[in-house]
Amino acid sequence: MQDPAPESETATTADDAAEPVEHGVGPWPGGPDAWPAGEHFDPDLLAHGDRRNVVDAYRYWRMEAIVADLDSRRHAFHVAIENWQHDMNIGSIVRSANAFLADTVHIIGRRRWNRRGAMVTDRYQHVVHHETVQAFTAWAEAERIPIIAVDNLEGAVPVDRADLPQRCVLLFGAEGPGLSDEALAAASGHVEISQYGSTRSINAGAAAAVIMYEWCRRHAG
């Protein structure tokens, strides 16, 4: 089941951060007579300006049109987060998943997550909820997509030397405790990020961005 997106691009809830007004462009110059043709353009944005945090190629586009265009070229990897401690990094991971054009983000466990870090990108990114690791694993098996667990545990292969399939789901754990034993057992591969300082682990949101970038470095056209 996909979590419903807000109806309005400009709506702000307790879980959504308002987009900075310094982003974007003003009304289309010349007024309605000069507006560009095309159903993908939003008349309200053309009239009042587009302050959303989107790349310039999508300025003045309707949200649905942007999602449809993204859907036509999404990458083959998925991202999953085990949300058994209400992880505050999920919003950041969703934002990175949008930036690296992931197919879908899967949230396992708690349905609620703090959307503030997503900076409204969850409106453009498919987000699916699974009640349990077992339900998530059943989905992966039905889709015949391998699960690659990301955690710095004994036996994990540094991601720069690991097999990272083109079609896969990258599974991340909660900040601190990492992945549960059940989630680790469901994975067909285990990778980690090489570190060189004194800290045991890096921020989960940062780790997810590193792994997604490595996938894109290898497979994105």
C-alpha positions as CSV (number, residue, x, y, z in Angstrom):
1,M,0.0,0.0,0.0
2,Q,1.4,3.4,-1.0
3,D,1.2,6.2,1.5
4,P,-1.1,8.9,0.2
5,A,0.6,12.2,-0.9
6,P,-0.8,15.5,0.1
7,E,-3.2,17.0,-2.4
8,S,-1.6,20.4,-2.7
9,E,2.0,21.2,-3.5
10,T,1.8,24.2,-1.2
11,A,0.2,22.5,1.8
12,T,2.3,22.2,4.9
13,T,1.6,19.8,7.7
14,A,3.3,19.1,11.1
15,D,5.4,16.5,9.4
16,D,6.2,18.5,6.2
17,A,8.8,21.3,6.1
18,A,7.8,24.4,4.1
19,E,10.0,24.9,1.1
20,P,12.4,27.9,1.2
21,V,11.0,30.8,-0.7
22,E,14.4,31.7,-2.2
23,H,14.1,28.7,-4.5
24,G,12.5,28.9,-7.9
25,V,11.2,31.5,-10.2
26,G,8.5,34.1,-10.4
27,P,5.4,34.2,-12.7
28,W,6.0,33.4,-16.4
29,P,7.0,36.7,-18.1
30,G,4.4,38.2,-20.4
31,G,1.3,37.0,-18.8
32,P,-1.2,34.3,-19.9
33,D,-0.8,35.2,-23.6
34,A,2.8,34.2,-23.4
35,W,2.4,30.9,-21.5
36,P,3.9,27.8,-23.0
37,A,1.6,25.1,-24.4
38,G,1.4,21.7,-22.9
39,E,-0.7,19.8,-20.5
40,H,2.2,19.2,-18.2
41,F,2.3,22.9,-17.3
42,D,0.4,24.1,-14.2
43,P,-1.6,27.4,-14.9
44,D,-1.4,28.3,-11.2
45,L,2.4,28.0,-11.2
46,L,2.7,29.9,-14.4
47,A,0.6,32.7,-13.0
48,H,2.2,32.9,-9.5
49,G,5.6,31.5,-9.8
50,D,7.2,28.1,-8.9
51,R,9.1,28.1,-5.6
52,R,9.4,24.3,-5.3
53,N,12.7,22.5,-4.8
54,V,12.8,21.0,-8.2
55,V,15.4,21.1,-11.0
56,D,15.0,23.8,-13.6
57,A,13.7,21.3,-16.2
58,Y,10.6,20.8,-14.2
59,R,9.8,24.4,-13.5
60,Y,6.1,25.2,-13.8
61,W,5.2,21.5,-14.3
62,R,2.3,19.9,-12.6
63,M,3.3,17.5,-9.8
64,E,1.6,14.6,-11.5
65,A,3.5,15.3,-14.7
66,I,6.8,15.3,-12.9
67,V,6.0,12.0,-11.3
68,A,5.0,10.5,-14.6
69,D,8.2,11.6,-16.2
70,L,10.3,10.2,-13.4
71,D,8.4,6.9,-13.6
72,S,9.4,6.6,-17.3
73,R,13.1,6.5,-16.4
74,R,13.4,5.3,-12.8
75,H,16.5,3.2,-11.9
76,A,16.3,-0.5,-11.2
77,F,17.2,-0.3,-7.5
78,H,14.8,0.0,-4.6
79,V,15.6,1.2,-1.1
80,A,14.2,-0.2,2.2
81,I,14.5,1.0,5.7
82,E,13.7,-1.0,8.8
83,N,11.8,1.5,10.9
84,W,11.5,-0.4,14.2
85,Q,12.8,2.5,16.3
86,H,11.0,5.4,14.5
87,D,14.2,6.4,12.8
88,M,14.6,10.2,12.2
89,N,16.8,9.6,9.1
90,I,14.0,8.2,6.9
91,G,13.2,11.6,5.5
92,S,16.8,12.2,4.5
93,I,16.9,8.7,2.9
94,V,13.7,9.4,0.9
95,R,15.2,12.7,-0.3
96,S,18.3,10.9,-1.5
97,A,16.3,8.2,-3.1
98,N,14.5,10.8,-5.1
99,A,17.8,12.5,-6.0
100,F,19.3,9.2,-7.2
101,L,16.0,8.2,-9.0
102,A,15.3,5.0,-7.0
103,D,12.3,3.0,-8.0
104,T,10.6,2.8,-4.7
105,V,11.3,3.3,-1.0
106,H,10.0,0.6,1.3
107,I,9.4,1.3,5.0
108,I,9.4,-1.8,7.2
109,G,7.7,-1.7,10.6
110,R,6.3,1.5,12.0
111,R,4.2,3.2,9.4
112,R,4.7,6.8,10.7
113,W,7.9,8.5,9.9
114,N,9.1,12.1,10.1
115,R,8.7,13.7,6.7
116,R,10.6,16.9,7.6
117,G,13.9,15.6,6.3
118,A,12.4,14.6,3.0
119,M,11.9,18.3,2.1
120,V,8.6,17.4,0.2
121,T,10.4,15.0,-2.1
122,D,8.2,12.2,-0.9
123,R,5.5,13.7,-3.2
124,Y,7.6,12.6,-6.2
125,Q,8.9,9.3,-4.8
126,H,7.0,6.1,-4.5
127,V,6.9,5.1,-0.8
128,V,5.4,1.7,0.2
129,H,4.9,0.3,3.8
130,H,5.4,-3.3,4.9
131,E,4.1,-4.2,8.4
132,T,6.9,-6.8,9.1
133,V,10.2,-8.0,7.7
134,Q,8.4,-11.2,6.7
135,A,5.9,-9.2,4.6
136,F,8.8,-7.3,3.0
137,T,10.7,-10.5,2.3
138,A,7.6,-12.0,0.7
139,W,7.4,-9.0,-1.6
140,A,11.0,-9.3,-2.6
141,E,10.7,-13.1,-3.3
142,A,7.6,-12.5,-5.4
143,E,9.4,-9.9,-7.4
144,R,12.6,-12.1,-7.6
145,I,14.7,-9.1,-6.5
146,P,17.7,-9.7,-4.2
147,I,18.0,-8.0,-0.9
148,I,21.4,-6.4,-0.2
149,A,21.8,-5.5,3.5
150,V,23.9,-2.5,4.4
151,D,25.5,-2.7,7.9
152,N,29.1,-2.7,9.1
153,L,29.1,-6.2,10.6
154,E,31.7,-9.0,10.5
155,G,31.6,-10.6,7.1
156,A,30.2,-7.6,5.2
157,V,32.0,-6.8,2.0
158,P,33.2,-3.2,1.4
159,V,30.7,-1.8,-1.2
160,D,33.5,-0.7,-3.6
161,R,34.5,-4.4,-3.9
162,A,31.1,-6.0,-3.5
163,D,28.7,-7.4,-6.0
164,L,25.9,-4.8,-6.4
165,P,23.3,-6.2,-8.7
166,Q,21.6,-3.8,-11.2
167,R,18.2,-4.9,-9.9
168,C,18.2,-5.1,-6.2
169,V,16.8,-3.6,-3.0
170,L,19.2,-1.9,-0.7
171,L,18.2,-2.5,3.0
172,F,19.2,-0.1,5.7
173,G,18.7,-0.3,9.5
174,A,17.8,2.1,12.2
175,E,20.4,4.5,13.5
176,G,22.6,2.9,16.2
177,P,21.4,-0.7,16.4
178,G,21.4,-1.3,12.7
179,L,19.4,-4.1,11.1
180,S,17.6,-6.7,13.1
181,D,18.7,-10.4,12.9
182,E,15.6,-11.2,10.9
183,A,16.4,-8.6,8.3
184,L,20.0,-9.7,8.0
185,A,18.9,-13.3,7.6
186,A,16.6,-12.3,4.7
187,A,19.5,-10.7,2.7
188,S,21.4,-12.5,0.0
189,G,24.3,-10.1,0.3
190,H,25.9,-7.9,3.0
191,V,27.9,-4.7,2.2
192,E,29.5,-2.0,4.3
193,I,31.2,1.4,3.8
194,S,34.9,1.5,4.5
195,Q,35.7,4.0,7.3
196,Y,39.0,5.3,8.5
197,G,38.4,7.2,11.7
198,S,37.5,6.3,15.3
199,T,33.7,6.3,15.0
200,R,32.0,2.9,14.7
201,S,29.4,4.0,12.2
202,I,28.3,7.0,10.1
203,N,24.8,8.6,10.0
204,A,22.3,6.3,8.4
205,G,21.1,8.9,6.0
206,A,24.7,9.6,4.9
207,A,25.4,5.9,4.5
208,A,22.3,5.5,2.3
209,A,23.4,8.3,0.0
210,V,26.9,6.8,-0.4
211,I,25.5,3.4,-1.3
212,M,22.9,4.8,-3.8
213,Y,25.7,6.9,-5.4
214,E,27.8,3.8,-5.8
215,W,24.9,2.0,-7.5
216,C,24.5,4.9,-9.9
217,R,28.2,5.1,-10.5
218,R,28.1,1.5,-11.8
219,H,24.8,1.2,-13.4
220,A,23.2,4.6,-14.3
221,G,23.4,5.5,-18.0
